[in-house]
Amino acid sequence: MTLTKKISTARLSFEGHDYDLPVLEGDMGERGLDVRNLLKDSGLVTFDPGMVNTAVCESNITYVDGKNGILRYRGYDIEDLAEHCSFLEVAYLLVHGFLPTPSEYSAFSKLMNLHSMLHENMRNFFSLYPDHAHPMAILSAMVVSLSTFYPELESDPMEAIDITVSRLLSKLRTIAAFSYKKYMGHPIVYPRSDLRYCENFLNMMFYTPVNNYEPDPVITRALNQLLILHADHEQNCSTSVVRAVGSSHANLYASISAGVCALWGPLHGGANQRVLEVLEDALRNNISPKALVEKAKDRHSNYRLYGFGHRVYKTYDPRAKVAKKVCTQVIKHMSQSDPLLDYAQELEQVALADNYFQERSLYPNVDFFTGLAYRAMGIPVNMFTVMFAIGRLPGWIAQWLEQRDGEGQRIVRPRQLYVGPGMRTVEETLATDLYAKKKTK
Ligand code: CMC
């Protein structure tokens, strides 16, 4: 049973047999070949490294049109949500499928407050990491540790979905802020019930005994907007990991912890940290934008222009458009100017005008500008991917729930084409000259 419509069939002819494969169509017109019975009927598997051509699920959460640069959560354009909603409203939307009424929002906020604390024993964990520990490693370990404090989740996660969701959303923010304090060597700051989601996070980050942090409405709004941009992105690498782990019926915390690790990689969410490091290095060492672009074009250099390119977007990433605007506003608000922003904008222009980038449809992605905004807010570079994780959490949760409850969901278990050695024995190997030579070396 599928939710997509069967609109036609495609015929595959192989070794004298014809196989009719249903062609399915999603609600926005995207089409897919249904190969679910292919192996059973023909003995063939599909070969698709990186799953470039593979739809792994039907989903009603997020829609991406990579050709036209469209991103929608539950039908709402990302620009619309960033303009009119708070991050928490969007989190509610992603998880529940509809925007909250004021009373639903207030109940949700109350739950968020109620669950914002960490068990005091968890505080001790932070002190045991080395000083240079990357906050993403701490985040992943802490999230999975939550399952040891809330094991009831394993027995019935649907029992109180609001509690589960708010617990994770709220505690992830607290963990993130605590890991920053650990990195700074400052005393931790507890969450406060009188502050809203983003204000609360900023206060936990920047309040110190000698600095009475006052939430700044411009920064709070910008943070809400940036987190909204990150909140979901259909079947990206980390979300696929969350769904795959969830498909084994691992608990929500374990699945999200795995997603955090996947996000950390520099080809995915970790790109925001790389972008800033590259910009800082270029400015420090007087490397021109043109030189960076030339280096990225060199096949032998193994170097990429981080913050550029995307598997799905073959035009300007709609998130990058909003991020650029937010970043410019924050920098103007904080310091009037930033040589790194000037450099980034020049780099963007040089890359967009270059044939190599045009031929491959490489445009700035979400990570190109977000880091500059976080930096202007005072967030250190190694926390950037943590910010992405805080934003992505509602999407991961929504996708995990959809995977778990969706009809016909099965454990994720891809196939392979084996190209290794044929059958051999240990005895034969020990008797070879090659083994004898290696042994005497
Ligand atoms: N700089 C230079 N060349 C690039 C870049 C780049 N940033 N991105 C892609 N290319 C080239 C690549 O070398 C290849 O060239 P050719 O056809 O000559 O071999 C072509 O463009 C296609 O690239 P690909 O690696 O096959 O594309 P992909 O869909 O597998 O990878 C990507 C997508 C995002 C991993 C890649 O564009 C990339 O590495 N970008 C830099 C890292 C980055 O910014 N990641 C953040 C992505 S957005 C946030 C998120 O959702 O994760």
Residues whose N, C-alpha, C, O or C-beta is under 5 A from the ligand:
A	BS01	CMC	N236 P266 L267 H268 G269 A271 A296 Y303 R304 L305 Y306 G307 F308 G309 H310 R311 R360 N365 V366 D367
